[in-house]
């Protein structure tokens, strides 16, 4: 089977350009790197994201968010930075029906270690990282020969990151050594607010049971 | 049909019908498929550009159909699962018969083996498998556009899932209403389809532009071409001849007097 390759460190155009598609077999994307995923500390941006490391708020360039004293009595994590590797821990949903706006209670829930994806019997592991102006999603299906590294644009604003997803926006902030993701959705007359807490993954990344081969998909280069 | 069965069956891409394989499922790849590097398509030349245009237009129409499906998901009574989204898409899009005819012109076409509803699949990350009939019938740029479309599905489905992972888990925990939860999967699929079509179509569009600028067989020249004649609509297709000698003779006489478009009741 062919592996479609293109340089992962290629400079990104200011705007998406379909002309970039001409030169590669799978124009936009896809990059297979053997051995990129060597073992390394998760806090080292050079290991976790070679393309953008060292330019984001979490890299020390901006003070906001990283390592602030906690205000909720939770232990702080001095090593927590945006460009740490993060995994989902718990969340809270607030469902506000505008037809009955007084009757809502935040509903907490816990994330599993792995996810069930529709149509896939194999569990999926997900990790996030914010580095430079990039949201990196690491995704691995059990027993797959490679894992995905999906790159999306993330905007920096002082001590926060914003990721635009069409009609909605995800906001990321650091709080008490945790990464807090806030987003919203809508359903009929209801507004849905979701606050998700991600915990820093402090093991070797990628995990030892992941393959060394990684396929990078850069959403920013889509036509 | 379970979700797993659905995706297993769906792995092979029905590109022309617009049904793209959403997820990886090795068991869904027909045994006669070949790896994309064994797909022996010829290079596209000026002579292929009319079909490339038809193929591209077909894919653009498919994308528009998915766009309408996505809008329907958010409407009352819209699709509540990926299967329902695909069914709605199939009801809103029919492939161009000129593409079908080209496919059936491949060497060794066997209607029991080769189906335009299954021409490509994704056996693993970054891999594509294709029906050799498709490889044979269409030139390389069309095949490459198809492969690019296919390879875009897996990461965009993953990305779509990751972007709503919090909602998915909350739904499973029972803290969100079914009416909301049931829209998530079809939206993930529709978004993946829209992006995949954009990628495949951009590939083919670029290829046509290259041919427009330069004839690969005569680099000093540009390709020029006439579009393929439009596919006959069903209303333009000839009705079957009536049975019986006298009925046919009567029809012939009718046409003699009234012209070929007239038809005896």
Interface residues (C-beta under 8 A of the other chain):
Chain A: X1 X2 X3 X4 X18 X19 X21 X22 X25 X26 X27 X28 X29 X30 X32 X88 X91 X93 X95 X107 X109 X110 X111 X112 X115 X116 X117 X118 X119 X120 X121 X124 X126 X128 X137 X139 X141 X144 X145 X146 X147 X148 X150 X152 X165 X166 X170 X181 X183 X185 X187 X188 X190 X192 X194 X196 X215 X217 X219 X222 X223
Chain B: X3 X4 X6 X7 X22 X23 X24 X25 X35 X36 X37 X82 X123 X124 X125 X126 X127 X128 X129 X144 X147 X148 X151 X152 X154 X155 X156 X157 X158 X159 X161 X162 X163 X165 X166 X167 X168 X169 X170 X172 X173 X175 X176 X177 X179 X180 X183 X185 X188 X191 X195 X198 X199 X201 X202 X203 X205 X206 X210
